């Protein structure tokens, strides 16, 4: 039995929503509630986040994909649509490589199929050092607010505080292990291109974590591509209604 903690709502075509780094499955509560009228929505906590424990010091995205494949089988989930935010998108791509056409559609929400470049790898290494020295609370308090575009940080103060509280449910081991896993992940643009099912990308023009230029460079690999003007890395909060509609429309086309 896999020890993945998750919640689910609704019935019908399964849609798996995978959270990002410093997040938990509950970040999708609003989306799950709205989409569950038409779909079976499943929102897992990745190992080391929320209520899923990480039982090893190091983990690869390939290993996470295997864990989630087992979890899907245990819960009788067949032909899911898999949509991931940021790190969740990297996990979704690893699942796509593993499961191929057993996945019905894939969505990258402020995420990328490219590997980290040299600059980003150096940033990950600095994050690991900071985490080991200062711990989870201090890290997430400085990490979360810049995920929102500068123009939204005051108006979304309450939501930022909630995101920080959810981020504090991450374990130190989980944050370090997944920072390493993201740093060392491979490029999966070809995996994406070779998949002939529907492919969604939602990008923010003010996203500091996944730059809009990088999103535009892989635009042709997607069947559905959207840019959110003035939005940072947290479109599901910063532009909630529009992004919910994009996800709903994408999923409706597939079932």
C-alpha positions, 0 to 999 in steps of 0.5 A: 500500500502506498502511504500517499495522503490525499483527498477526493471529491466528485465522480466521473473522469478522474483529474489529479491536481498535484501541488507545487514546492512548499505546498500541500494538496489542500491548496486546490480546495477551491478548484476541487470543490468547483470541478467536482460537480463534473469530475472525480478530483484527487489531490495528493500530498507529495512525500515530505509535504502535508500529511505524506511522510518522506521515508528516505533522504533522497528522492528522484522525480522518477521515484515519485512518479512510480509512487503516484502510479501505484497510488492511482492503481490502488484507488482504481484511477484509470486514464486520469488527466494530470495537472501540476503546479510548478514542481507538480508539473515536473512530477506530472511530466515524470508520470507521463514518461512512465505511463504514456498513453495511460494518461489522458491529458496533461497540464503544466500550471506555471511549470516547464518541461525544461531542465534547470539551467546553471543559474537555477541550479546554483539557486537551488544549492543556495536554497538547500544551504539556507534550509539546513542552516535556518529551518523550514519556517524561516525559509518558507516565510521568505520563499512564498511572498515573491511567488506572487507578482509584486502588484498582487502582494498587498491585495492577496496578503491574506492568501499569502499568509495562508500559503505560508501556513500550508508551506510550514507543513513541509518537512525539512527533509522533504524540502531538501530532497525535492530541491535536489530532485528539481535541480537534477531533473532532466529535460522532458520536452521530447516526452511532451512533444511525443505525447499526442493527447491534449496538453495545457500550459498556463503561464504568468507574464510576471512569474519569477520562478518560471520565466515567461520567455521559457514558457513561450519557447515551448509553446508549440508543444501544447494544444492549449496555451494561455498567458496571464497578464500581470500574474506571478507564479500563483495564478490559481490564486492571483487569477482564480476565476479565469484559471479555473475556467481554463482548467474546466474547459480543458478537462471538458474537451477530453472526457 
